[in-house]
Amino acid sequence: MRFLADESCDAAVVRTLRHAGHDVVAVAERRPGADDRMVIGLARRTHRILLTEDKDFGQLVFATQKHTAGVLLLRYPARARHQLARDVATFVEGRAHRLHGRFVVMQPGRVRIRVTRT
């Protein structure tokens, strides 16, 4: 799968997905400091699922009805950070087909999926 990791996305998630063979572009490596609108636009133009820990993307996607290939919002508290990268990789491997055109919120032990505009 093709992902764009926002600067807020944990580097361990990027490394783990790359190791699993996914194509992951990290904003921190390519366009540090890019604002959210630029990031969501880049994800859309390059047909990449956005990986983020920034809740502002929910507002950007739903309130402004921005088109997106999909968003995976990671909401892991400090006590569960050790399992974040593994959980994301497991979710992606088992449910990759459910990411396109959807806004997915992952929390420890819970996943919520909403359809967005594509």
ABEGO torsion letter per residue (X at the ends): XBBBBBAABBAAAAAAAAAAGBBBBBAAAABBGBBAAAAAAAAAAAGBBBBBABAAAAAAAAAAGBBBAEBBBBBBBAAAAAAAAAAAAAAAAAAAAAABGBBBBBBBGBBBBBBBBX
